[in-house]
Amino acid sequence: MAITPTQFAKKTTQSANWGEAKRRVLASYREWIRAVPEMQTMYNLPMPISTIRTRIREEFERQRYVDKLRVADVLIFKSHAEYQEMMNFWKQTTHVMSYFKDENFRGDKRLPSSFMSGFLEGRN
């Protein structure tokens, strides 16, 4: 697979109103959701497609209540940039896995919080 750096590039534009911004957000969301099977294959992700799609949905939902149009435009731009980096294989698997802290074996709960709790759990 030959990678063309400008294949996924998008022109930076400003939304004229909330309707246009909403349309652009939905288009970006659909782009991400459709690319999940290819991302799973490219990065060899050890989780099902449904988990990856759920995490993408969480990232979009986190910004749901943005109330400034210019902020929404910047978030859309960042989404496009992230998508371009992901699909051009400019990231490493560890970068992608950092979005999945709960599913990742290197998550926040990898080590016990204290010696005693680790000792009582029987962990080394």
N, C-alpha and C positions, 0 to 999 in steps of 0.2 A: 504494500500500500504506500503510494507516494504521498507525502504530506505537502500540501500547498499552504504556506502560512496565511495567505489572504483568503483562503476558501471560506472560512467561517467569520471573517471580519464584517462588521457592520458600521455604517456611517453613524456618527454621533449626532443625534437630533434632539430637539426639545419638543415636548408635547405642547400643543396649543391649548388643550383643555383636559379635563379628567377622563372624558370618554376615550380620547386618543391614548392617554396613558394606560388606561385599563386594557385597551386592545393590545398595546405593546407588551404589557405584562403577561397577558394570557398567551400571546404568541411565544414569548420567551419560555413560559412554563411548559407549553406543549413541546417546544424544541427539546428541552431538558428531558421530559418524560419519554419522548420517542427515542432519545439517544441512549437510554439506560442499558439496553441489551448490548450495544456496542461498547459502552464504557466498561461493563462487567467483563467482557471478553478482552478488551485492550489492557486493562489494569489487573486482570486476573483476581477480581474481588471475591473473597470467600463468603459471600452472602447472597441470598436470593434477590431477584429483581424487585420483588415487592418491598423488601426492606430498603433498597436504594431509593425507590420511588417515594416511599413514605418519608425518608429523610429529606428529599428534595422538596416535598410538600411542606414539611416543617420549616424549612428555610424560607420559603415564600410566605407562609403564614406568619412567620415572626415579624415581617414587615407590613402586615396587612393594614394596620391603622396609621400609616404615614399620611399626614394631612397637608403636606406642602408639595406642590407640583414639581418644583425644582429638585427636591430631595428624591422624589419618585424617579425622576429622570436620571439622577446619578446612580440610583440603585439598579435601574434597568441597564445602564451602561456597564456597571460592575458585573451584572449577570451575564451580559454578552461577552465581556472580556474573560470571565471565568469559563464560560462555555467554549470559547475559542481555545484557551489554554488546555482545557480538558480534551477536546476532540483532536487537537493537533499533537497530542501526546507530549506536551511540554511539562507535564507534571510527573512525579514519581508516585508509585503506589502508596508510599508513606504519606504523601500530601493528601491523597484522596482518602486514605483511611483515617486521617485526623478529623474528618467530618462525622465519623462513626465511633465516638468514644464509648458508648454503651455496648456496641457489638464488637468492639475491638478488644483483643486480649491485653492491650496495653492501656486500658481505660483507667479512670481515676481510682477505682477500687482494686487495683492490681495488688497493692501492698496493704497490709493491715495498718490501722491508724496508730496502734501502740504495740509495744513488745508483748504485753500481757494478752491482748486480744488475739494476736497472732499465735501466741503460745497455746492459748485455750482452743483455738480452731485447729491446731495441729499443723500449722503451716510453717515452713522453714523460712 
